[in-house]
Amino acid sequence: MRVISIARQDRGDAGCDEDSGAVRKVPLPLARREFLKGSGLLFGALTAGSLLASLAPSTAWALELKSLSTEEGQTLIAMGRVLYPHSKLPDAVYALLAKDLDATAAGDAAAAAQIKTGIAWLNTSAGGNFSKATAKKKEEIVRSMEGTAFFNMARGQCVTSLYDNDMAFATFGYPGSAWEKGGYITRGFQDLKWLPEPSKEDSPAPYMG
């Protein structure tokens, strides 16, 4: 069986084509399962027929963890969904939160202890398995941790992990940076299809200097 490694890729070869607006294939390289031999392994499948499934070379994905266990990674995925819920984003994107916190844990013993303690508290509060708790229970538990060092670390990492990657860009329709090409004003600034067309009074001509 071959699976997709969703480790971060070189962004120069991925994302949306800013000139045409077309979404290019997501270059997620394939890796054999036997090479994924870290402390933990997260894996799953993209929903057949979904946008990301059409862009990826396979619907199966896998992610290696070096410091955290599979169960700890699954707990972080579940926590990420509580912090920033998006029904359109698959677990493959939320798994990037687990991978990034795993990298932090691998390089900092104090951070590793904090992350593992936080994960253990989530699971204990849920009666053993946070990822299998009800949505209401998960939210109650995460809210009770608000303001703690672990909560702040996970929430802060979510912003980068969930939104600064080509899978999220493709899902939300973000075409990528435009400043290198002169910005958006002269390159389709008004091309949104999911909002009503603004009136002329609400959308005056741009100031070009």
VOLUMLO-223530 format. One record per residue: residue number from 1; z, x, y of N, C-alpha, C, O in turn. Coordinates in nm, 3 decimals, padded with zeros to 5 digits, m for minus. Last residue first. Layout:
<r NUM,<Z,X,Y>,<Z,X,Y>,<Z,X,Y>,<Z,X,Y>> ...
This chain:
<r 209,<m00.693,m00.266,05.623>,<m00.662,m00.152,05.708>,<m00.763,m00.131,05.820>,<m00.748,m00.037,05.899>> <r 208,<m00.733,m00.496,05.482>,<m00.790,m00.373,05.425>,<m00.768,m00.252,05.515>,<m00.820,m00.144,05.486>> <r 207,<m00.564,m00.775,05.388>,<m00.574,m00.678,05.498>,<m00.619,m00.545,05.440>,<m00.549,m00.486,05.357>> <r 206,<m00.739,m01.042,05.221>,<m00.648,m00.927,05.222>,<m00.671,m00.838,05.343>,<m00.783,m00.826,05.393>> <r 205,<m00.748,m01.382,05.335>,<m00.820,m01.258,05.301>,<m00.726,m01.139,05.311>,<m00.642,m01.135,05.401>> <r 204,<m00.484,m01.599,05.206>,<m00.574,m01.547,05.309>,<m00.644,m01.420,05.263>,<m00.604,m01.359,05.164>> <r 203,<m00.374,m01.827,05.042>,<m00.436,m01.705,04.992>,<m00.537,m01.651,05.093>,<m00.658,m01.655,05.071>> <r 202,<m00.288,m02.056,05.153>,<m00.189,m01.979,05.079>,<m00.244,m01.846,05.028>,<m00.169,m01.762,04.978>> <r 201,<m00.520,m02.156,05.261>,<m00.409,m02.127,05.351>,<m00.305,m02.038,05.283>,<m00.242,m01.955,05.348>> <r 200,<m00.675,m02.202,05.039>,<m00.718,m02.096,05.129>,<m00.605,m02.057,05.224>,<m00.594,m01.942,05.265>> <r 199,<m00.460,m02.252,04.749>,<m00.539,m02.300,04.862>,<m00.577,m02.182,04.951>,<m00.518,m02.075,04.939>> <r 198,<m00.496,m02.109,04.418>,<m00.423,m02.131,04.544>,<m00.517,m02.183,04.653>,<m00.638,m02.161,04.648>> <r 197,<m00.542,m02.255,04.102>,<m00.609,m02.185,04.212>,<m00.536,m02.214,04.343>,<m00.515,m02.330,04.377>> <r 196,<m00.266,m02.224,03.873>,<m00.362,m02.305,03.950>,<m00.421,m02.223,04.064>,<m00.356,m02.133,04.116>> <r 195,<m00.270,m01.975,03.613>,<m00.206,m02.035,03.728>,<m00.309,m02.118,03.805>,<m00.427,m02.085,03.802>> <r 194,<m00.415,m01.853,03.415>,<m00.304,m01.937,03.371>,<m00.222,m01.994,03.487>,<m00.118,m02.055,03.464>> <r 193,<m00.603,m01.680,03.504>,<m00.654,m01.806,03.449>,<m00.540,m01.904,03.417>,<m00.565,m02.022,03.393>> <r 192,<m00.654,m01.454,03.770>,<m00.561,m01.517,03.677>,<m00.614,m01.653,03.633>,<m00.664,m01.731,03.714>> <r 191,<m00.805,m01.312,03.956>,<m00.871,m01.357,03.833>,<m00.776,m01.419,03.731>,<m00.814,m01.436,03.615>> <r 190,<m00.761,m01.195,04.203>,<m00.747,m01.340,04.192>,<m00.804,m01.394,04.060>,<m00.848,m01.509,04.055>> <r 189,<m00.816,m00.925,04.174>,<m00.678,m00.965,04.204>,<m00.656,m01.114,04.181>,<m00.546,m01.155,04.144>> <r 188,<m01.053,m00.786,04.108>,<m01.012,m00.903,04.031>,<m00.869,m00.945,04.054>,<m00.806,m00.996,03.962>> <r 187,<m01.061,m00.556,04.276>,<m01.097,m00.547,04.133>,<m01.042,m00.664,04.053>,<m00.990,m00.646,03.943>> <r 186,<m00.961,m00.537,04.524>,<m01.108,m00.544,04.513>,<m01.155,m00.542,04.368>,<m01.274,m00.527,04.341>> <r 185,<m00.685,m00.544,04.456>,<m00.741,m00.634,04.556>,<m00.891,m00.649,04.544>,<m00.944,m00.760,04.551>> <r 184,<m00.578,m00.354,04.279>,<m00.629,m00.481,04.225>,<m00.706,m00.566,04.326>,<m00.786,m00.651,04.286>> <r 183,<m00.663,00.002,04.313>,<m00.578,m00.116,04.317>,<m00.648,m00.241,04.267>,<m00.761,m00.236,04.219>> <r 182,<m00.826,00.223,04.279>,<m00.826,00.154,04.408>,<m00.742,00.029,04.416>,<m00.749,m00.043,04.515>> <r 181,<m00.789,00.338,04.036>,<m00.922,00.283,04.064>,<m00.925,00.200,04.192>,<m01.014,00.118,04.212>> <r 180,<m00.527,00.408,04.017>,<m00.625,00.516,04.006>,<m00.765,00.469,04.044>,<m00.851,00.550,04.080>> <r 179,<m00.397,00.164,04.015>,<m00.397,00.242,04.139>,<m00.501,00.354,04.135>,<m00.556,00.390,04.238>> <r 178,<m00.376,00.015,03.787>,<m00.501,00.003,03.862>,<m00.508,00.096,03.983>,<m00.612,00.105,04.048>> <r 177,<m00.244,00.003,03.454>,<m00.240,00.056,03.589>,<m00.377,00.047,03.657>,<m00.480,00.067,03.594>> <r 176,<m00.309,m00.302,03.260>,<m00.271,m00.163,03.282>,<m00.276,m00.122,03.428>,<m00.307,m00.203,03.516>> <r 175,<m00.358,m00.572,03.222>,<m00.469,m00.478,03.206>,<m00.435,m00.332,03.230>,<m00.522,m00.246,03.222>> <r 174,<m00.174,m00.799,03.034>,<m00.164,m00.700,03.143>,<m00.271,m00.594,03.123>,<m00.275,m00.531,03.018>> <r 173,<m00.145,m00.999,02.843>,<m00.268,m00.994,02.922>,<m00.262,m00.899,03.039>,<m00.338,m00.915,03.135>> <r 172,<00.065,m01.008,02.669>,<00.084,m01.074,02.798>,<m00.040,m01.070,02.886>,<m00.041,m01.131,02.993>> <r 171,<m00.045,m00.868,02.448>,<00.011,m01.001,02.431>,<00.020,m01.077,02.563>,<m00.013,m01.195,02.569>> <r 170,<m00.118,m00.620,02.557>,<m00.221,m00.707,02.500>,<m00.171,m00.851,02.488>,<m00.246,m00.944,02.515>> <r 169,<00.135,m00.524,02.634>,<00.028,m00.540,02.733>,<m00.077,m00.638,02.682>,<m00.119,m00.728,02.754>> <r 168,<00.263,m00.507,02.387>,<00.310,m00.605,02.485>,<00.203,m00.631,02.590>,<00.181,m00.745,02.630>> <r 167,<00.108,m00.302,02.276>,<00.117,m00.429,02.207>,<00.164,m00.539,02.302>,<00.111,m00.651,02.300>> <r 166,<00.142,m00.085,02.449>,<00.013,m00.154,02.447>,<00.016,m00.287,02.372>,<m00.064,m00.376,02.401>> <r 165,<00.444,m00.081,02.644>,<00.367,m00.045,02.525>,<00.244,m00.134,02.517>,<00.242,m00.244,02.572>> <r 164,<00.680,m00.155,02.799>,<00.594,m00.041,02.829>,<00.523,00.007,02.703>,<00.540,00.121,02.660>> <r 163,<00.840,m00.363,02.704>,<00.734,m00.393,02.797>,<00.640,m00.277,02.828>,<00.530,m00.299,02.879>> <r 162,<01.035,m00.278,02.520>,<00.961,m00.402,02.496>,<00.837,m00.417,02.583>,<00.739,m00.477,02.540>> <r 161,<01.136,m00.031,02.619>,<01.088,m00.044,02.481>,<00.998,m00.165,02.462>,<00.895,m00.156,02.394>> <r 160,<01.218,m00.082,02.886>,<01.111,00.013,02.856>,<01.051,m00.013,02.718>,<00.929,m00.017,02.702>> <r 159,<01.408,m00.286,02.848>,<01.307,m00.297,02.953>,<01.189,m00.206,02.925>,<01.073,m00.247,02.938>> <r 158,<01.585,m00.196,02.650>,<01.491,m00.305,02.621>,<01.377,m00.309,02.721>,<01.262,m00.332,02.684>> <r 157,<01.754,m00.018,02.770>,<01.648,00.035,02.687>,<01.543,m00.070,02.657>,<01.425,m00.038,02.640>> <r 156,<01.930,m00.198,02.898>,<01.848,m00.108,02.977>,<01.731,m00.052,02.898>,<01.621,m00.040,02.951>> <r 155,<02.050,m00.322,02.675>,<01.973,m00.401,02.771>,<01.881,m00.312,02.854>,<01.765,m00.348,02.877>> <r 154,<02.176,m00.102,02.552>,<02.074,m00.178,02.480>,<01.987,m00.258,02.577>,<01.865,m00.260,02.563>> <r 153,<02.355,m00.020,02.756>,<02.259,00.074,02.699>,<02.143,m00.002,02.633>,<02.026,00.029,02.656>> <r 152,<02.507,m00.250,02.798>,<02.425,m00.196,02.908>,<02.319,m00.100,02.856>,<02.207,m00.097,02.907>> <r 151,<02.632,m00.271,02.545>,<02.547,m00.379,02.597>,<02.453,m00.325,02.704>,<02.333,m00.352,02.701>> <r 150,<02.779,m00.031,02.543>,<02.675,m00.054,02.443>,<02.578,m00.162,02.491>,<02.457,m00.147,02.478>> <r 149,<02.960,m00.072,02.755>,<02.866,00.041,02.759>,<02.751,00.020,02.662>,<02.636,00.050,02.695>> <r 148,<02.985,m00.419,02.859>,<03.028,m00.303,02.781>,<02.921,m00.195,02.786>,<02.805,m00.222,02.818>> <r 147,<02.863,m00.629,02.988>,<02.942,m00.537,03.068>,<02.991,m00.416,02.992>,<03.035,m00.319,03.054>> <r 146,<02.881,m00.857,02.721>,<02.824,m00.825,02.852>,<02.918,m00.737,02.933>,<03.037,m00.766,02.946>> <r 145,<02.973,m00.950,02.487>,<02.969,m00.805,02.501>,<02.920,m00.762,02.639>,<02.918,m00.643,02.669>> <r 144,<02.940,m01.220,02.491>,<03.079,m01.170,02.491>,<03.085,m01.019,02.509>,<03.190,m00.965,02.543>> <r 143,<02.667,m01.242,02.464>,<02.727,m01.271,02.595>,<02.870,m01.216,02.603>,<02.914,m01.171,02.708>> <r 142,<02.647,m01.190,02.190>,<02.589,m01.095,02.286>,<02.649,m01.117,02.424>,<02.678,m01.021,02.495>> <r 141,<02.776,m01.418,02.086>,<02.825,m01.283,02.057>,<02.775,m01.183,02.160>,<02.852,m01.101,02.211>> <r 140,<02.618,m01.628,02.181>,<02.762,m01.623,02.213>,<02.816,m01.482,02.194>,<02.892,m01.432,02.277>> <r 139,<02.372,m01.568,02.060>,<02.385,m01.566,02.206>,<02.531,m01.556,02.248>,<02.563,m01.482,02.342>> <r 138,<02.438,m01.603,01.789>,<02.392,m01.473,01.839>,<02.411,m01.463,01.990>,<02.459,m01.362,02.041>> <r 137,<02.498,m01.876,01.784>,<02.603,m01.779,01.756>,<02.564,m01.641,01.808>,<02.647,m01.570,01.865>> <r 136,<02.246,m01.986,01.840>,<02.360,m02.013,01.928>,<02.469,m01.910,01.909>,<02.527,m01.861,02.006>> <r 135,<02.095,m01.899,01.621>,<02.058,m01.856,01.756>,<02.174,m01.875,01.853>,<02.198,m01.790,01.938>> <r 134,<02.306,m01.795,01.345>,<02.227,m01.894,01.418>,<02.197,m01.842,01.559>,<02.265,m01.753,01.609>> <r 133,<02.263,m01.478,01.173>,<02.343,m01.581,01.239>,<02.252,m01.681,01.309>,<02.134,m01.653,01.330>> <r 132,<02.126,m01.267,01.074>,<02.111,m01.393,01.002>,<02.194,m01.506,01.063>,<02.195,m01.618,01.011>> <r 131,<02.195,m01.049,01.228>,<02.054,m01.089,01.228>,<02.031,m01.223,01.158>,<01.928,m01.287,01.180>> <r 130,<02.469,m01.008,01.169>,<02.428,m01.064,01.298>,<02.286,m01.119,01.293>,<02.260,m01.226,01.348>> <r 129,<02.665,m01.040,00.911>,<02.523,m01.009,00.934>,<02.474,m01.080,01.059>,<02.441,m01.199,01.056>> <r 128,<02.950,m01.079,00.928>,<02.890,m00.987,00.832>,<02.747,m00.947,00.860>,<02.709,m00.832,00.837>> <r 127,<03.034,m01.248,01.124>,<03.082,m01.272,00.988>,<03.014,m01.187,00.884>,<03.019,m01.218,00.765>> <r 126,<02.969,m01.174,01.371>,<02.884,m01.277,01.310>,<02.927,m01.308,01.167>,<02.862,m01.387,01.097>> <r 125,<03.141,m00.971,01.424>,<03.157,m01.095,01.501>,<03.077,m01.210,01.440>,<03.113,m01.327,01.455>> <r 124,<03.027,m00.775,01.261>,<03.161,m00.827,01.231>,<03.184,m00.961,01.300>,<03.240,m01.053,01.241>> <r 123,<02.783,m00.728,01.395>,<02.784,m00.782,01.258>,<02.920,m00.843,01.222>,<02.926,m00.949,01.160>> <r 122,<02.874,m00.631,01.642>,<02.785,m00.746,01.635>,<02.792,m00.812,01.497>,<02.806,m00.933,01.485>> <r 121,<03.017,m00.407,01.558>,<03.089,m00.517,01.623>,<03.005,m00.644,01.621>,<03.058,m00.753,01.599>> <r 120,<02.815,m00.246,01.461>,<02.917,m00.293,01.369>,<02.993,m00.412,01.427>,<03.029,m00.506,01.356>> <r 119,<02.681,m00.193,01.702>,<02.613,m00.268,01.596>,<02.714,m00.326,01.498>,<02.702,m00.441,01.456>> <r 118,<02.879,m00.043,01.832>,<02.831,m00.168,01.889>,<02.763,m00.255,01.785>,<02.784,m00.377,01.781>> <r 117,<02.898,00.178,01.663>,<03.015,00.093,01.683>,<02.974,m00.043,01.738>,<03.027,m00.146,01.697>> <r 116,<02.641,00.284,01.691>,<02.686,00.237,01.559>,<02.807,00.145,01.571>,<02.819,00.047,01.497>> <r 115,<02.646,00.350,01.966>,<02.547,00.256,01.913>,<02.593,00.198,01.780>,<02.585,00.077,01.758>> <r 114,<02.857,00.535,01.978>,<02.861,00.414,02.059>,<02.766,00.308,02.004>,<02.802,00.190,01.997>> <r 113,<02.765,00.736,01.809>,<02.890,00.667,01.776>,<02.900,00.534,01.851>,<02.944,00.434,01.795>> <r 112,<02.539,00.814,01.953>,<02.525,00.762,01.817>,<02.649,00.682,01.777>,<02.638,00.574,01.719>> <r 111,<02.651,00.916,02.184>,<02.569,00.795,02.193>,<02.553,00.731,02.056>,<02.555,00.609,02.043>> <r 110,<02.772,01.140,02.073>,<02.855,01.040,02.138>,<02.779,00.907,02.150>,<02.837,00.800,02.128>> <r 109,<02.550,01.284,01.976>,<02.653,01.236,01.882>,<02.738,01.126,01.944>,<02.774,01.030,01.877>> <r 108,<02.223,01.271,02.038>,<02.350,01.266,02.110>,<02.456,01.203,02.020>,<02.451,01.083,01.992>> <r 107,<01.985,01.246,01.901>,<02.002,01.361,01.990>,<02.135,01.367,02.061>,<02.159,01.461,02.136>> <r 106,<01.995,01.017,01.751>,<01.964,01.142,01.682>,<01.992,01.264,01.769>,<02.019,01.372,01.717>> <r 105,<02.033,00.819,01.943>,<02.142,00.852,01.851>,<02.121,00.986,01.782>,<02.216,01.060,01.758>> <r 104,<01.777,00.815,02.055>,<01.893,00.851,02.137>,<02.009,00.894,02.050>,<02.076,00.994,02.078>> <r 103,<01.633,00.725,01.836>,<01.603,00.858,01.890>,<01.718,00.906,01.978>,<01.753,01.025,01.976>> <r 102,<01.744,00.470,01.815>,<01.759,00.564,01.703>,<01.734,00.707,01.750>,<01.806,00.799,01.710>> <r 101,<01.649,00.359,02.045>,<01.793,00.381,02.035>,<01.824,00.476,01.919>,<01.920,00.552,01.926>> <r 100,<01.376,00.353,01.968>,<01.419,00.430,02.085>,<01.569,00.457,02.084>,<01.612,00.567,02.119>> <r 99,<01.379,00.187,01.741>,<01.330,00.324,01.731>,<01.379,00.409,01.848>,<01.418,00.524,01.828>> <r 98,<01.476,m00.055,01.845>,<01.552,00.015,01.742>,<01.510,00.161,01.732>,<01.594,00.249,01.717>> <r 97,<01.265,m00.109,02.018>,<01.400,m00.094,02.072>,<01.485,m00.016,01.973>,<01.558,00.076,02.010>> <r 96,<01.058,m00.143,01.840>,<01.053,m00.025,01.926>,<01.187,m00.002,01.996>,<01.220,00.112,02.029>> <r 95,<01.101,m00.387,01.729>,<01.140,m00.272,01.649>,<01.136,m00.143,01.731>,<01.203,m00.046,01.697>> <r 94,<00.978,m00.559,01.901>,<01.123,m00.545,01.913>,<01.175,m00.426,01.831>,<01.281,m00.371,01.862>> <r 93,<00.718,m00.530,01.794>,<00.747,m00.484,01.930>,<00.897,m00.464,01.948>,<00.940,m00.363,02.004>> <r 92,<00.744,m00.636,01.539>,<00.690,m00.501,01.553>,<00.717,m00.444,01.691>,<00.737,m00.324,01.705>> <r 91,<00.816,m00.899,01.568>,<00.923,m00.803,01.541>,<00.874,m00.659,01.558>,<00.954,m00.570,01.587>> <r 90,<00.598,m01.013,01.838>,<00.641,m01.003,01.698>,<00.754,m00.902,01.684>,<00.784,m00.828,01.778>> <r 89,<00.606,m01.227,02.114>,<00.618,m01.089,02.071>,<00.668,m01.085,01.926>,<00.769,m01.146,01.894>> <r 88,<00.617,m01.499,02.167>,<00.486,m01.439,02.141>,<00.495,m01.296,02.087>,<00.402,m01.249,02.021>> <r 87,<00.877,m01.557,02.229>,<00.826,m01.606,02.101>,<00.692,m01.542,02.065>,<00.658,m01.532,01.948>> <r 86,<01.108,m01.360,02.359>,<00.966,m01.389,02.377>,<00.910,m01.432,02.242>,<00.898,m01.350,02.150>> <r 85,<01.415,m01.282,02.510>,<01.344,m01.366,02.411>,<01.198,m01.393,02.449>,<01.170,m01.442,02.558>> <r 84,<01.606,m01.040,02.554>,<01.476,m01.070,02.615>,<01.392,m01.149,02.516>,<01.308,m01.093,02.446>> <r 83,<01.850,m01.069,02.409>,<01.848,m01.017,02.545>,<01.721,m01.055,02.620>,<01.726,m01.098,02.735>> <r 82,<01.767,m01.166,02.160>,<01.863,m01.243,02.239>,<01.857,m01.200,02.385>,<01.858,m01.284,02.475>> <r 81,<01.599,m00.966,02.072>,<01.543,m01.100,02.088>,<01.637,m01.190,02.168>,<01.592,m01.282,02.236>> <r 80,<01.780,m00.755,02.052>,<01.673,m00.750,02.150>,<01.614,m00.886,02.176>,<01.581,m00.920,02.290>> <r 79,<01.927,m00.836,01.831>,<01.992,m00.830,01.962>,<01.887,m00.830,02.073>,<01.904,m00.896,02.175>> <r 78,<01.734,m00.807,01.629>,<01.790,m00.940,01.656>,<01.857,m00.943,01.793>,<01.846,m01.043,01.864>> <r 77,<01.699,m00.529,01.641>,<01.585,m00.618,01.663>,<01.635,m00.757,01.702>,<01.585,m00.818,01.796>> <r 76,<01.957,m00.447,01.570>,<01.908,m00.419,01.704>,<01.786,m00.505,01.739>,<01.771,m00.549,01.853>> <r 75,<01.961,m00.530,01.303>,<02.057,m00.587,01.397>,<02.011,m00.565,01.541>,<02.024,m00.654,01.624>> <r 74,<01.767,m00.365,01.194>,<01.744,m00.509,01.196>,<01.838,m00.580,01.293>,<01.800,m00.677,01.358>> <r 73,<01.899,m00.118,01.215>,<01.776,m00.142,01.290>,<01.747,m00.291,01.302>,<01.705,m00.337,01.408>> <r 72,<02.103,m00.158,01.033>,<02.137,m00.139,01.174>,<02.015,m00.162,01.263>,<02.026,m00.219,01.371>> <r 71,<01.953,m00.178,00.797>,<02.032,m00.292,00.841>,<02.070,m00.279,00.988>,<02.069,m00.378,01.061>> <r 70,<01.846,00.082,00.780>,<01.757,m00.033,00.791>,<01.832,m00.153,00.848>,<01.781,m00.223,00.936>> <r 69,<02.047,00.303,00.988>,<02.004,00.244,00.861>,<01.909,00.129,00.887>,<01.893,00.084,01.000>> <r 68,<01.974,00.573,01.214>,<02.025,00.440,01.183>,<01.972,00.390,01.049>,<01.865,00.431,01.004>> <r 67,<01.837,00.815,01.226>,<01.983,00.814,01.232>,<02.044,00.681,01.189>,<02.154,00.678,01.134>> <r 66,<01.563,00.766,01.189>,<01.621,00.893,01.144>,<01.773,00.892,01.138>,<01.833,00.960,01.054>> <r 65,<01.333,00.523,01.080>,<01.454,00.553,01.156>,<01.518,00.679,01.101>,<01.526,00.697,00.979>> <r 64,<00.992,00.425,01.094>,<01.094,00.510,01.035>,<01.211,00.532,01.131>,<01.190,00.555,01.250>> <r 63,<00.819,00.129,01.046>,<00.878,00.219,01.145>,<00.994,00.295,01.081>,<01.083,00.234,01.022>> <r 62,<00.520,m00.054,00.978>,<00.645,00.009,00.934>,<00.690,00.110,01.038>,<00.608,00.168,01.109>> <r 61,<00.311,m00.339,00.915>,<00.360,m00.233,01.002>,<00.490,m00.177,00.943>,<00.561,m00.244,00.868>> <r 60,<00.011,m00.519,00.831>,<00.139,m00.461,00.790>,<00.179,m00.349,00.885>,<00.095,m00.273,00.932>> <r 59,<m00.238,m00.584,00.914>,<m00.131,m00.673,00.957>,<00.006,m00.618,00.920>,<00.107,m00.664,00.973>> <r 58,<m00.444,m00.323,01.053>,<m00.382,m00.388,00.939>,<m00.273,m00.481,00.990>,<m00.219,m00.458,01.099>> <r 57,<m00.546,m00.237,01.292>,<m00.625,m00.212,01.172>,<m00.568,m00.276,01.047>,<m00.637,m00.284,00.945>> <r 56,<m00.513,m00.485,01.560>,<m00.460,m00.378,01.476>,<m00.546,m00.359,01.350>,<m00.612,m00.453,01.306>> <r 55,<m00.626,m00.708,01.676>,<m00.646,m00.578,01.741>,<m00.603,m00.461,01.653>,<m00.652,m00.349,01.671>> <r 54,<m00.551,m00.927,01.531>,<m00.694,m00.905,01.549>,<m00.723,m00.768,01.610>,<m00.835,m00.718,01.596>> <r 53,<m00.278,m00.914,01.552>,<m00.337,m00.895,01.420>,<m00.486,m00.867,01.431>,<m00.542,m00.793,01.351>> <r 52,<m00.246,m00.979,01.820>,<m00.219,m00.843,01.777>,<m00.277,m00.814,01.639>,<m00.321,m00.702,01.612>> <r 51,<m00.318,m01.255,01.813>,<m00.392,m01.159,01.895>,<m00.372,m01.017,01.845>,<m00.468,m00.942,01.828>> <r 50,<m00.313,m01.396,01.475>,<m00.257,m01.371,01.608>,<m00.340,m01.267,01.681>,<m00.423,m01.199,01.620>> <r 49,<m00.410,m01.412,01.220>,<m00.475,m01.492,01.320>,<m00.422,m01.473,01.461>,<m00.479,m01.526,01.556>> <r 48,<m00.096,m01.355,01.071>,<m00.241,m01.363,01.053>,<m00.301,m01.457,01.157>,<m00.250,m01.566,01.180>> <r 47,<00.153,m01.176,01.231>,<00.107,m01.309,01.192>,<m00.045,m01.313,01.184>,<m00.114,m01.278,01.280>> <r 46,<00.226,m00.859,01.088>,<00.185,m00.938,01.203>,<00.131,m01.073,01.153>,<00.072,m01.081,01.046>> <r 45,<00.506,m00.773,00.888>,<00.364,m00.804,00.898>,<00.338,m00.886,01.023>,<00.418,m00.973,01.059>> <r 44,<00.728,m00.495,00.831>,<00.697,m00.637,00.837>,<00.548,m00.655,00.845>,<00.471,m00.565,00.814>> <r 43,<01.010,m00.270,00.843>,<00.872,m00.303,00.813>,<00.852,m00.454,00.818>,<00.948,m00.531,00.809>> <r 42,<01.211,00.011,00.886>,<01.184,m00.125,00.927>,<01.038,m00.155,00.898>,<00.951,m00.072,00.926>> <r 41,<01.427,00.222,00.726>,<01.286,00.185,00.736>,<01.275,00.039,00.774>,<01.324,m00.048,00.702>> <r 40,<01.648,00.506,00.769>,<01.619,00.365,00.753>,<01.471,00.338,00.769>,<01.398,00.422,00.821>> <r 39,<01.629,00.781,00.752>,<01.753,00.717,00.713>,<01.731,00.569,00.686>,<01.788,00.513,00.593>> <r 38,<01.288,00.833,00.632>,<01.400,00.855,00.721>,<01.525,00.789,00.668>,<01.529,00.745,00.552>> <r 37,<01.030,00.851,00.514>,<01.152,00.879,00.437>,<01.270,00.910,00.528>,<01.344,01.005,00.502>> <r 36,<00.730,00.783,00.485>,<00.832,00.725,00.570>,<00.968,00.735,00.501>,<01.013,00.641,00.436>> <r 35,<00.556,00.864,00.297>,<00.587,00.961,00.401>,<00.696,00.909,00.494>,<00.749,00.986,00.575>> <r 34,<00.510,00.650,00.133>,<00.590,00.758,00.079>,<00.625,00.864,00.183>,<00.715,00.945,00.160>> <r 33,<00.337,00.483,00.277>,<00.478,00.451,00.273>,<00.563,00.569,00.224>,<00.676,00.586,00.270>> <r 32,<00.097,00.647,00.483>,<00.140,00.603,00.351>,<00.292,00.584,00.349>,<00.366,00.660,00.412>> <r 31,<m00.031,00.512,00.785>,<00.050,00.616,00.720>,<00.097,00.563,00.586>,<00.133,00.446,00.576>> <r 30,<m00.272,00.465,01.042>,<m00.215,00.427,00.915>,<m00.137,00.544,00.855>,<m00.173,00.660,00.873>> <r 29,<m00.227,00.429,01.399>,<m00.274,00.500,01.280>,<m00.203,00.454,01.153>,<m00.089,00.409,01.157>> <r 28,<m00.329,00.204,01.621>,<m00.209,00.232,01.544>,<m00.251,00.299,01.413>,<m00.304,00.232,01.324>> <r 27,<m00.483,00.141,01.876>,<m00.501,00.253,01.784>,<m00.373,00.289,01.710>,<m00.315,00.395,01.735>> <r 26,<m00.603,m00.176,01.926>,<m00.480,m00.099,01.936>,<m00.485,00.014,01.833>,<m00.491,m00.014,01.713>> <r 25,<m00.920,m00.215,02.080>,<m00.842,m00.214,01.958>,<m00.717,m00.127,01.975>,<m00.724,m00.018,02.033>> <r 24,<m00.906,m00.334,02.421>,<m00.956,m00.248,02.315>,<m00.866,m00.259,02.192>,<m00.753,m00.306,02.200>> <r 23,<m00.989,m00.610,02.603>,<m00.878,m00.546,02.534>,<m00.931,m00.464,02.418>,<m00.994,m00.518,02.327>> <r 22,<m01.172,m00.607,02.910>,<m01.167,m00.625,02.765>,<m01.048,m00.551,02.706>,<m01.010,m00.444,02.754>> <r 21,<m01.206,m00.555,03.171>,<m01.101,m00.650,03.139>,<m01.088,m00.673,02.990>,<m01.003,m00.751,02.947>> <r 20,<m01.382,m00.364,03.264>,<m01.439,m00.487,03.210>,<m01.334,m00.595,03.183>,<m01.368,m00.713,03.173>> <r 19,<m01.202,m00.176,03.376>,<m01.329,m00.208,03.441>,<m01.384,m00.342,03.395>,<m01.427,m00.423,03.476>> <r 18,<m00.984,m00.142,03.210>,<m00.961,m00.198,03.342>,<m01.091,m00.235,03.413>,<m01.089,m00.319,03.503>> <r 17,<m00.929,m00.222,02.893>,<m01.033,m00.158,02.973>,<m01.028,m00.221,03.111>,<m01.062,m00.337,03.129>> <r 16,<m00.592,m00.185,02.775>,<m00.703,m00.267,02.819>,<m00.803,m00.184,02.899>,<m00.766,m00.088,02.966>> <r 15,<m00.487,00.043,02.512>,<m00.467,m00.054,02.618>,<m00.594,m00.129,02.654>,<m00.688,m00.137,02.576>> <r 14,<m00.551,00.399,02.458>,<m00.521,00.262,02.418>,<m00.515,00.171,02.538>,<m00.535,00.214,02.652>> <r 13,<m00.561,00.662,02.514>,<m00.666,00.611,02.427>,<m00.647,00.464,02.392>,<m00.717,00.411,02.306>> <r 12,<m00.341,00.727,02.665>,<m00.473,00.751,02.721>,<m00.584,00.692,02.640>,<m00.694,00.671,02.693>> <r 11,<m00.107,00.699,02.532>,<m00.155,00.583,02.605>,<m00.294,00.604,02.661>,<m00.360,00.507,02.700>> <r 10,<m00.043,00.799,02.217>,<m00.096,00.849,02.342>,<m00.161,00.735,02.416>,<m00.261,00.678,02.369>> <r 9,<00.219,00.586,02.078>,<00.093,00.658,02.074>,<00.057,00.712,02.211>,<00.119,00.676,02.311>> <r 8,<00.525,00.547,01.905>,<00.451,00.545,02.030>,<00.329,00.635,02.022>,<00.335,00.745,01.967>> <r 7,<00.502,00.407,01.576>,<00.556,00.507,01.668>,<00.468,00.508,01.791>,<00.350,00.474,01.785>> <r 6,<00.424,00.231,01.384>,<00.422,00.185,01.522>,<00.498,00.279,01.613>,<00.552,00.237,01.716>> <r 5,<00.206,00.266,01.122>,<00.319,00.331,01.187>,<00.315,00.289,01.332>,<00.214,00.309,01.399>> <r 4,<00.110,00.024,00.893>,<00.090,00.077,01.027>,<00.217,00.145,01.074>,<00.324,00.086,01.067>> <r 3,<00.046,00.108,00.546>,<00.114,00.035,00.652>,<00.087,00.100,00.786>,<00.046,00.216,00.793>> <r 2,<m00.083,00.055,00.223>,<m00.087,00.130,00.347>,<m00.029,00.044,00.459>,<m00.053,m00.076,00.466>> <r 1,<00.000,00.085,m00.120>,<00.000,00.000,00.000>,<00.000,00.088,00.124>,<00.075,00.186,00.131>> 
